[in-house]
Amino acid sequence: MLLGFGAVILIHELGHFVVAKLCGIKVEAFSIGMPPILFGIKKANRGWRIRILPELLKGEGENTENGLLGFTIGKKILPGETEYRIGLIPFGGFVKMLGQEDAGPVKTSDDPRSYANKPVLARVAVLAAGVTFNAISAVVGFMVVFMIGINLASPVVGGVAPGSPAERAGIKPGDEIVEVAGNSSRLDFSDVMMAAVLSGKNEIVPMKIRHEDGTTDEVNIAAKQQEGGRYREFGIERALTLTVAKVTPEDANFLKETTGLMPGDKIKAAAGVDMNSYWGYERIVEGTFEPNLPLLAERRDVSGQTQLVEGHIALVFPAMLQQGEKNNTQDKSDMNLANICGVVPRWQIAGLTDKRDSAKGKVVTTLRRLFHRESDKPFLESGDIILAAGETEDPTYKEFREVVREYKNRQLPIKLLRTDANGTEGILAITVKPKWSAEANDVLIGITLLPVLDVEHAVAAKTIATELYPNPVAIPRGATIAAVDGVEVKNFYDIAKQLKKNAGQRITIDWRIDEQNAGNTAIETGLEGQIVTATAIPNQVVPFRQLEQLYKADGPVEAMRMGYKRTKIFIIQSYVTLHRLVGGLLSPKELMGPVGILTFSYKIVSDQPFVYYIYFLGLISASLAVLNFLPMPPLDGGLTLLLLIEKIKGSAISIRTQEIIAYVGWGMVGTLFLYVTFNDIGRLIFGFFS
């Protein structure tokens, strides 16, 4: 891993070194790694001069420069001017030219081979050589990758976001994108993403789609930046397979305990329906109104034998239907509330833990609670059922959001139903203080939550008018539904079953509030497919493998073309990332430093074929080319900017100004380095790598 990361730095510094030599600049040192010096070698009059830790183990007298462990080997040779070093700190590297140091201003010298005495364009060429070599090495690396062959994400639509440009264009899960923005050669999913990112505002992007039945369509689509989104997108999601992906041993155990599935299992059927695509599986999930979805999977043992195993996925039902592009506007209409024949169940909290983190969910919950709670008072927890908010009893999620906004910067009393560890339900009263969130552009109560229907209790929060049921059912708020068509029911699963059983008929629903207040009402059930207006989602996310295909060049020429294209994509992605960072659309916490890169490198080397590591190094090399050419000293781009100022001004910037710029620049780079390293270590300690 260190060798690979060091090779990227080596190539960058080699660019500076080679061009400096070609420009006749005296190069005093070429170092991989940062000081202090671990090892140095240089041609001297009496042979090869070796220095080992000369700055830490200092010598005396004539050995002051060489150090205690300095010595010379070999025969008498012509002396050289460049010492080749390995730094003790294994990150970075540098080329030390006469008259030029990254840590300070350019030094004046009478030597014509001094960096400072060379023309501005020559110095610019030296600085630009590093990023140029990185870009070239990325192309070469990707060329090797595509000569070997690598599996990348297929340009197949795995999902379409509700209300997105893709949905409006008629794109459906399972469609294959065979051409986008005029590009049809060796498309992978990143081409689709970049076409959206690089498109102009409201720019129409032509796209050719191949449907599952083999027919093709041409569509025109304009990417859009969603509310809270980081860049323009079409609303197209990556396609997945039905094979469970490899996870950590801890996550694998958790997955088996909660679903019965293991990494490598392939879903063959869901709810008794044979499966051959992930989007087909999703359709079954969305259309199921049961607490669990039964699964049948194929498992291969160590001997290669296969067997069928049973599993299941617990389902929850979001309280709001996904019908808009902006999540915080979906709660403006009662018609967006999930319901059963116009009856809206109460809602409860799910999502204080990230289900994708499986075994690490408790850690995530602890951290979120740590950063969002203002005191040790009782707080909302996953599973809580909201009984009242402010003066509103049994509020729908829409009503709850309205109350939260009304109580901005004020204490909001909430009454909730909580089940303890023994399974006993109890009523609890708490208070929260809603605050304005600039990021969400809304008033929030400071937690990450997913509002889902309380379907385990047959309590109606409200009855609403919908397109299918324009006349609300006469059931009081907070009433418990006791029977449907004379059959006792205990939850909304029972209610839905009885309503579907009597589809198209007029039936009676019995309800009660308490022993003194009870009644019944008649309802036209409508068609079976119109009774339940609630879309299920898995309560436990199963990590399925990404749908991939092999990308392998037919020869060196095509490999070079594919390598150039991949390098260009990653360079553009790097600039987009920086733009999002500067624009506040990307948190610095999402950046990865050297520790993160090495950790990620280890995962790739241990989990994937070596070709993926070469691919990753190509990505790092392309990204380094962008990062190093940012207009900020001491980076190459910043030093180049100073040279351009010198060219325009006709003279160099003063030594004092150069010193201030250099020290401020190094301070900023050092601060950023410490920040990303702290984040990397935090991810590593808490196991946040998926």
C-alpha positions in Angstrom: 0.0 0.0 0.0 2.8 2.4 1.0 4.7 1.4 -2.1 1.7 2.2 -4.3 1.0 5.6 -2.6 4.7 6.4 -2.7 4.8 5.6 -6.4 2.2 8.2 -7.1 4.3 10.8 -5.2 7.4 9.5 -7.0 5.9 10.1 -10.4 4.9 13.6 -9.5 8.3 14.6 -8.2 9.9 12.8 -11.1 8.1 15.2 -13.4 9.6 18.2 -11.6 13.0 16.5 -11.6 13.2 15.6 -15.3 12.0 19.0 -16.6 14.3 20.8 -14.1 17.2 18.9 -15.5 16.1 19.6 -19.1 15.8 23.3 -18.3 19.4 23.3 -16.9 18.4 23.9 -13.3 20.7 22.5 -10.6 18.8 19.9 -8.5 20.3 19.5 -5.1 18.0 16.8 -3.7 15.3 14.4 -4.9 13.3 13.0 -2.0 10.5 10.5 -1.6 8.9 11.2 1.8 9.3 14.3 4.0 12.2 15.2 6.3 14.0 14.3 8.5 16.2 12.3 6.1 16.0 8.5 6.7 18.4 7.6 3.9 20.4 9.6 1.3 22.8 8.7 -1.4 24.9 11.0 -3.7 28.0 10.7 -5.9 31.1 12.2 -4.2 34.8 12.4 -5.1 35.6 9.3 -3.2 32.6 7.2 -4.3 28.9 7.0 -3.2 28.2 9.0 -0.1 25.6 7.3 2.1 23.8 9.2 4.9 21.5 7.6 7.4 19.4 9.8 9.7 22.0 12.6 9.5 19.7 15.2 11.0 18.9 13.1 14.0 22.3 11.4 14.6 24.5 14.4 14.0 28.3 13.9 13.8 31.2 16.1 14.9 33.8 17.9 13.0 34.0 16.9 9.4 31.1 14.4 9.9 28.6 17.1 10.9 26.9 17.1 7.5 27.1 13.3 7.0 26.0 12.4 10.6 27.2 9.6 12.8 26.0 6.9 10.3 27.4 8.6 7.2 30.0 6.8 5.1 31.3 6.4 1.5 31.5 3.3 -0.5 32.9 2.4 -4.0 35.7 3.8 -6.1 36.5 7.3 -6.9 34.0 8.7 -9.4 32.9 12.0 -10.8 30.9 13.9 -8.2 27.2 14.4 -8.7 25.0 17.4 -7.8 21.8 15.6 -6.7 21.3 13.6 -3.5 18.5 11.0 -3.7 16.7 10.7 -0.4 14.0 8.8 1.4 12.2 10.8 4.1 11.3 9.5 7.5 7.7 10.7 7.1 6.3 8.4 4.4 3.9 11.0 2.9 4.7 13.4 0.1 8.0 14.2 -1.4 9.9 17.0 -3.0 12.6 18.2 -5.4 15.0 20.7 -4.0 16.4 23.0 -6.7 19.1 25.6 -6.2 17.3 28.8 -5.2 13.9 27.3 -4.7 12.3 25.8 -1.6 8.6 25.1 -1.1 8.8 26.2 2.6 10.0 29.7 1.8 10.6 32.3 -0.8 12.8 31.9 -4.0 16.4 32.6 -3.0 18.6 34.8 -5.1 21.9 33.4 -6.5 24.6 34.3 -8.9 24.6 30.8 -10.2 23.1 30.8 -13.8 21.7 27.3 -13.0 19.7 28.6 -10.1 15.9 28.2 -10.3 15.4 31.9 -9.7 17.6 32.8 -12.7 15.7 30.8 -15.2 13.0 32.4 -17.4 9.4 32.5 -16.0 8.2 30.0 -18.6 10.9 27.5 -17.8 10.0 27.7 -14.1 6.3 27.3 -15.0 7.2 24.2 -17.1 9.0 22.7 -14.1 6.0 23.3 -11.8 3.5 22.0 -14.3 5.5 18.9 -15.0 4.5 17.3 -11.7 0.8 17.3 -12.4 1.4 16.5 -16.0 3.3 13.4 -15.1 0.5 12.4 -12.7 -2.1 12.8 -15.4 0.1 10.7 -17.8 0.7 8.0 -15.2 -3.1 7.9 -14.6 -3.7 7.3 -18.3 -1.0 4.6 -18.3 -2.3 3.0 -15.2 -5.9 2.9 -16.6 -4.5 1.6 -19.9 -3.0 -1.4 -18.0 -6.3 -1.9 -16.2 -8.3 -2.0 -19.4 -5.8 -4.3 -21.0 -6.3 -6.7 -18.1 -10.0 -6.1 -17.9 -12.0 -4.8 -14.9 -15.7 -5.0 -13.8 -17.4 -1.6 -13.5 -21.0 -0.5 -12.9 -23.2 -1.2 -15.9 -25.1 1.7 -17.5 -28.4 0.0 -16.4 -31.1 1.9 -14.5 -31.5 0.3 -11.1 -34.1 2.8 -9.8 -35.7 6.1 -10.7 -36.3 8.8 -8.0 -39.9 9.9 -7.7 -40.5 13.2 -9.4 -37.1 13.3 -11.0 -36.2 14.2 -14.6 -35.7 10.5 -15.4 -39.2 9.7 -14.2 -40.7 12.5 -16.3 -38.8 11.3 -19.3 -40.3 7.8 -18.9 -37.1 6.0 -17.9 -37.8 2.8 -15.9 -35.8 0.4 -13.8 -34.2 -2.2 -16.0 -33.6 0.2 -18.9 -30.1 0.2 -20.3 -28.6 3.5 -21.4 -26.8 2.8 -24.7 -26.0 6.4 -25.6 -25.8 9.7 -23.6 -24.9 13.1 -24.8 -23.6 11.6 -28.1 -21.3 9.1 -26.3 -22.0 5.5 -27.0 -18.6 3.9 -26.7 -18.0 1.5 -23.8 -20.5 3.3 -21.5 -20.5 2.6 -17.8 -22.6 4.2 -15.1 -20.1 7.0 -14.4 -20.6 8.3 -17.9 -24.3 8.7 -17.1 -23.5 10.5 -13.9 -21.0 12.8 -15.5 -23.3 13.7 -18.3 -25.7 15.1 -15.7 -23.0 16.8 -13.7 -21.4 18.6 -16.7 -24.6 19.6 -18.3 -25.6 23.3 -18.2 -28.7 24.5 -16.3 -31.8 23.4 -18.1 -29.6 21.9 -20.9 -31.3 19.1 -22.8 -29.2 15.9 -22.8 -30.1 13.4 -25.5 -30.2 9.8 -24.4 -30.9 6.5 -26.1 -32.5 3.8 -24.0 -32.8 0.0 -24.5 -35.8 -1.5 -22.7 -35.9 -5.0 -21.3 -37.9 -6.2 -24.2 -35.2 -5.2 -26.6 -36.9 -2.1 -28.0 -35.1 1.3 -28.0 -36.3 4.8 -27.4 -34.7 8.2 -27.7 -35.4 10.6 -24.9 -34.4 14.2 -24.1 -33.7 14.9 -20.4 -32.5 17.9 -18.5 -30.6 17.2 -15.2 -31.6 19.0 -12.1 -30.1 19.7 -8.8 -32.5 18.4 -6.2 -33.2 20.3 -2.9 -30.2 19.6 -0.7 -28.5 17.8 -3.6 -24.8 18.3 -4.3 -24.8 18.4 -8.1 -27.2 18.1 -11.0 -28.5 14.6 -11.6 -31.0 12.8 -13.7 -32.5 10.8 -10.8 -31.2 7.5 -12.0 -29.9 5.0 -9.5 -27.2 2.3 -9.9 -28.5 -1.2 -10.7 -27.9 -3.9 -8.2 -27.9 -7.7 -8.4 -29.8 -10.2 -6.2 -26.6 -11.5 -4.7 -25.7 -10.4 -1.2 -22.4 -8.6 -1.1 -19.4 -9.4 1.0 -19.4 -7.6 4.4 -17.4 -7.7 7.6 -17.7 -10.8 9.8 -19.6 -8.7 12.4 -22.1 -7.4 9.8 -22.4 -10.9 8.3 -23.4 -12.3 11.7 -25.9 -9.4 12.2 -27.3 -10.0 8.7 -27.8 -13.7 9.3 -29.5 -13.0 12.7 -32.0 -10.5 11.3 -32.7 -11.8 7.8 -31.4 -15.4 7.6 -29.2 -14.4 4.7 -25.4 -14.5 4.3 -22.9 -12.9 1.9 -23.0 -14.8 -1.4 -26.6 -15.8 -1.2 -28.7 -15.1 -4.3 -32.4 -14.3 -4.0 -34.4 -16.7 -6.2 -37.9 -15.8 -5.0 -39.8 -13.2 -2.9 -43.3 -13.7 -1.5 -43.4 -16.9 -3.7 -42.7 -15.0 -6.9 -39.6 -16.0 -8.9 -37.0 -13.2 -9.2 -34.5 -12.5 -12.0 -33.7 -8.8 -11.4 -33.3 -6.5 -8.5 -35.9 -4.1 -9.8 -38.4 -6.9 -9.9 -37.5 -7.6 -6.2 -38.1 -4.0 -5.4 -41.5 -4.0 -7.0 -42.5 -7.0 -4.8 -41.2 -5.2 -1.7 -43.1 -2.0 -2.5 -46.4 -3.8 -3.2 -46.3 -6.0 0.0 -48.4 -5.0 3.0 -47.1 -7.5 5.5 -44.7 -7.2 8.5 -42.1 -9.4 6.7 -41.3 -10.4 3.2 -40.5 -14.1 2.9 -37.4 -14.9 0.7 -36.0 -18.0 -0.9 -32.2 -17.8 -1.6 -29.6 -20.0 -3.2 -26.5 -20.6 -1.1 -23.3 -22.3 -2.3 -21.2 -24.1 0.4 -17.4 -24.5 0.4 -17.6 -27.6 -1.7 -19.5 -25.8 -4.4 -22.8 -27.5 -3.7 -25.9 -25.3 -3.7 -29.0 -25.4 -1.5 -32.1 -23.3 -1.1 -32.4 -21.4 2.2 -35.3 -19.3 3.6 -34.9 -15.8 4.7 -37.1 -12.7 5.3 -36.9 -9.0 5.3 -38.8 -6.9 7.9 -40.8 -4.1 6.2 -41.8 -0.6 7.3 -44.1 1.8 5.6 -43.1 5.5 5.3 -45.8 7.9 6.5 -45.5 10.1 3.4 -45.7 9.0 -0.2 -42.7 9.9 -2.3 -44.3 12.1 -4.9 -42.2 15.2 -5.1 -38.7 16.3 -5.8 -38.4 18.1 -2.5 -38.9 16.1 0.5 -39.7 19.0 2.7 -42.7 19.9 0.4 -44.2 16.5 0.4 -46.1 17.2 3.6 -48.1 20.1 2.2 -51.1 18.0 1.2 -53.1 15.3 3.1 -53.2 13.4 -0.2 -49.5 12.7 0.2 -50.2 10.7 3.4 -50.0 7.0 3.2 -53.4 5.5 4.0 -55.7 2.5 3.8 -58.9 3.4 2.1 -58.4 7.0 3.3 -57.7 5.9 6.9 -54.3 7.2 8.1 -52.7 5.2 10.9 -50.7 6.9 13.6 -47.0 7.3 12.9 -43.8 6.3 14.7 -40.1 6.9 14.5 -37.7 4.7 12.6 -34.3 5.7 11.5 -32.4 7.0 14.5 -30.0 4.2 13.7 -28.7 3.8 10.1 -29.9 0.3 9.1 -27.1 0.1 6.5 -24.6 0.1 9.3 -26.2 -3.0 10.7 -24.0 -4.2 13.6 -22.6 -0.7 14.0 -26.0 0.9 14.3 -25.7 1.3 18.1 -22.5 3.3 17.6 -24.1 5.6 15.0 -27.1 6.1 17.4 -24.8 7.0 20.2 -22.9 9.6 18.2 -26.0 11.2 16.8 -27.5 11.4 20.2 -24.3 12.9 21.5 -24.2 15.7 19.0 -27.9 16.5 18.9 -29.1 16.3 22.5 -28.9 19.5 24.6 -29.4 17.7 28.0 -30.0 14.3 29.6 -33.7 14.8 29.5 -35.8 11.9 27.9 -35.5 12.1 24.2 -37.1 10.6 21.1 -36.0 7.0 20.3 -36.5 4.7 17.4 -39.9 2.9 17.8 -41.6 5.8 19.6 -45.3 6.3 18.5 -46.3 9.9 18.5 -49.5 10.4 20.5 -49.5 14.2 20.7 -47.5 17.2 19.7 -48.4 20.5 21.4 -52.2 20.7 21.5 -52.7 18.2 18.6 -53.7 14.7 19.6 -52.7 11.8 17.4 -51.1 14.0 14.7 -50.4 12.8 11.2 -46.8 13.4 10.1 -48.0 16.4 8.1 -49.6 17.9 11.2 -46.6 17.1 13.3 -44.3 19.0 10.9 -46.7 22.0 11.1 -46.6 21.9 14.9 -42.8 21.7 14.9 -42.6 24.8 12.7 -45.0 26.7 15.0 -42.8 25.9 18.0 -39.6 27.2 16.4 -37.1 28.1 19.2 -39.7 27.1 21.9 -40.1 24.0 24.0 -42.5 21.6 22.3 -44.3 19.1 24.5 -44.6 15.6 22.9 -46.5 12.7 24.3 -45.4 9.3 23.0 -46.0 5.6 23.4 -42.8 3.7 24.1 -42.2 -0.1 24.4 -39.5 -1.0 26.9 -37.0 -3.9 26.8 -39.6 -6.2 28.3 -42.1 -5.5 25.6 -44.3 -3.4 28.0 -45.9 -0.2 26.5 -46.0 3.0 28.5 -46.9 6.6 27.8 -44.0 9.2 28.2 -44.0 13.0 28.0 -40.9 14.8 26.8 -40.0 18.2 25.4 -37.9 19.2 22.4 -36.8 22.6 21.1 -37.2 22.9 17.3 -34.6 25.0 15.6 -34.1 26.4 12.1 -31.7 24.4 9.8 -30.1 26.3 7.0 -29.0 23.0 5.4 -32.6 21.6 5.3 -34.2 25.0 4.8 -36.7 24.0 7.5 -37.4 23.8 11.2 -36.1 20.5 12.7 -36.0 18.9 16.1 -32.4 17.8 15.8 -32.6 14.1 14.9 -32.4 12.0 11.8 -35.7 10.1 11.6 -37.8 8.2 9.2 -41.5 8.6 9.9 -43.3 5.3 9.4 -46.9 4.1 9.9 -47.8 2.5 13.2 -49.4 -0.5 11.6 -49.2 -2.8 14.6 -52.0 -0.9 16.3 -55.5 -0.4 14.7 -55.6 3.2 15.7 -56.7 5.9 13.1 -54.9 9.2 13.4 -57.2 10.8 10.8 -59.4 10.0 7.8 -58.7 12.0 4.6 -60.1 12.6 1.2 -58.1 11.1 -1.7 -58.6 10.7 -5.4 -59.8 7.1 -4.9 -61.8 7.9 -1.8 -63.1 11.5 -2.1 -65.5 11.2 0.8 -63.6 10.7 4.1 -64.6 7.7 6.2 -66.4 8.8 9.4 -64.0 7.5 12.0 -63.0 9.8 14.8 -59.4 10.8 15.4 -57.7 8.4 17.8 -60.4 5.7 17.4 -59.4 2.1 17.4 -60.8 0.0 14.6 -62.3 -3.1 16.2 -63.9 -5.0 13.3 -64.2 -4.9 9.5 -67.4 -6.5 8.1 -67.9 -8.1 11.4 -64.5 -9.7 11.7 -62.3 -8.7 14.6 -59.1 -7.0 13.7 -56.0 -6.2 15.8 -53.8 -4.2 13.4 -53.8 -2.6 10.0 -52.5 -5.8 8.4 -55.8 -7.4 9.5 -57.8 -4.4 8.4 -56.2 -4.5 4.9 -56.8 -8.2 4.5 -60.5 -7.8 5.3 -60.8 -4.8 3.0 -59.2 -6.7 0.2 -61.3 -9.7 0.8 -64.4 -7.5 0.3 -63.0 -5.4 -2.5 -65.6 -3.6 -4.6 -68.3 -4.0 -1.8 -69.9 -1.7 0.7 -69.0 -2.9 4.2 -69.1 -1.7 7.8 -66.2 -0.7 10.0 -66.7 -0.8 13.8 -64.6 1.5 15.9 -64.3 2.6 19.6 -62.6 5.4 21.5 -63.4 4.1 25.0 -66.1 2.0 26.7 -68.6 4.8 26.3 -67.7 6.1 22.8 -68.0 3.6 20.0 -69.8 3.3 16.6 -69.6 2.1 13.1 -69.4 3.5 9.6 -69.9 2.2 6.1 -67.2 2.3 3.4 -67.0 1.6 -0.3 -63.8 -0.5 -0.6 -63.1 0.0 -4.3 -60.7 -2.2 -6.3 -58.2 -4.5 -4.4 -55.2 -2.7 -5.9 -56.6 0.7 -4.6 -57.2 -0.2 -1.0 -53.6 0.1 0.4 -51.8 3.4 -0.5 -48.6 2.7 1.4 -45.3 1.7 -0.1 -43.1 -0.7 1.9 -39.3 -0.3 2.3 -37.0 -2.8 4.0 -36.4 -2.0 7.7 -33.0 -3.9 7.3 -31.1 -2.9 4.2 -29.5 -6.0 2.6 -26.2 -5.1 0.9 -26.6 -6.4 -2.6 -23.8 -6.5 -5.1 -23.6 -3.8 -7.8 -24.6 -4.9 -11.3 -21.3 -4.9 -13.2 -19.9 -5.9 -16.6 -16.4 -6.5 -17.9 -14.6 -3.6 -19.5 -11.6 -4.9 -21.5 -9.9 -3.2 -24.4 -9.5 -5.1 -27.7 -5.9 -3.8 -28.0 -3.4 -1.2 -26.8 -4.9 1.7 -28.9 -8.3 1.2 -27.5 -6.8 0.7 -24.0 -5.1 4.1 -24.4 -8.3 5.7 -25.5 -10.2 4.2 -22.5 -7.4 5.2 -20.1 -7.5 8.8 -21.4 -11.3 8.9 -21.0 -11.2 7.5 -17.5 -8.5 10.0 -16.4 -10.6 12.8 -17.8 -13.6 11.6 -15.9 -11.7 11.5 -12.6 -10.1 14.9 -13.1 -13.5 16.4 -13.8 -15.0 14.7 -10.8 -12.1 16.1 -8.7 -12.9 19.6 -9.8 -16.6 19.1 -9.2 -15.8 17.9 -5.7 -13.8 21.0 -5.0 -16.5 23.2 -6.4 -19.0 21.5 -4.0 -16.6 21.9 -1.1 -16.1 25.6 -1.7 -19.8 26.1 -2.3 -20.7 24.5 1.0 -22.5 21.5 -0.7 -19.9 19.0 0.6 -18.8 18.7 4.2 -15.0 18.6 4.7 -15.7 15.6 6.9 -16.3 13.6 3.7 -12.7 14.2 2.5 -10.1 11.4 2.8 -6.5 12.0 3.9 -3.4 9.7 3.8 -4.7 7.5 6.6 -8.0 7.0 4.8 -6.3 6.4 1.5 -4.1 3.7 3.1 -7.0 2.1 4.9 -9.1 2.0 1.7 -6.0 0.7 -0.2 -5.8 -2.1 2.3 -9.5 -3.0 1.8 -9.0 -3.1 -1.9 -5.9 -5.2 -1.8 -7.4 -7.7 0.7 -10.9 -7.9 -0.9 -10.4 -7.3 -4.6 -8.2 -8.5 -7.5 -5.0 -6.5 -7.8 -6.3 -4.7 -10.9 -8.7 -2.8 -8.7 -5.7 -1.4 -6.7 -4.1 -0.2 -10.0 -7.4 1.4 -10.8 -7.5 3.1 -7.4 -3.9 4.4 -7.8 -5.0 5.8 -11.2 -7.8 7.6 -9.4 -5.4 9.0 -6.8 -2.9 10.1 -9.4 -5.6 11.9 -11.4 -6.9 13.6 -8.2 -3.4 14.6 -7.2 -3.0 16.3 -10.5 -6.0 18.5 -9.7 -5.1 19.1 -6.1 -1.6 20.1 -6.7 -2.5 22.6 -9.3 -4.9 24.6 -7.1 -4.0 28.3 -7.0 -2.7 28.2 -3.4 0.9 28.2 -2.4 2.8 26.0 -1.6 1.0 23.8 -4.1 2.3 23.9 -7.7 -0.7 25.9 -8.9 -0.2 28.6 -6.3 3.5 28.9 -7.2 2.6 29.0 -10.8 0.2 31.8 -10.1 3.0 33.8 -8.4 5.1 33.3 -11.5 2.4 34.6 -13.7 2.1 37.7 -11.4 5.9 38.1 -11.8 5.5 37.9 -15.6 2.8 40.5 -15.7 4.5 42.7 -13.1 7.9 42.5 -14.7 9.6 41.6 -11.4 9.4 39.0 -8.6 7.2 39.6 -5.6 9.2 40.8 -2.6 11.0 38.3 -0.4 8.9 39.4 2.7 5.7 38.9 0.8 6.8 35.5 -0.5 7.6 34.4 3.1 4.2 35.4 4.4 2.4 33.7 1.5 4.6 30.5 1.9 4.0 30.3 5.7 0.3 31.0 5.5 0.0 28.4 2.7 1.8 25.8 4.7 -0.3 26.6 7.7 -3.5 26.0 5.7 -2.2 22.8 4.2 -1.0 21.5 7.6 -4.4 22.4 9.1 -6.2 20.5 6.4 -3.9 17.6 6.7 -4.5 17.3 10.5 -8.3 17.7 9.9 -8.6 15.0 7.3 -6.3 12.7 9.3 -8.5 13.2 12.4 -11.5 12.3 10.4 -9.8 9.2 8.9 -8.8 8.0 12.3 -12.4 8.6 13.6 -13.8 6.5 10.7 -11.2 3.8 11.4 -11.9 3.6 15.1 -15.7 3.5 14.8 -15.6 1.2 11.7 -17.5 3.6 9.4 -16.0 2.1 6.3 -18.8 0.0 4.6 
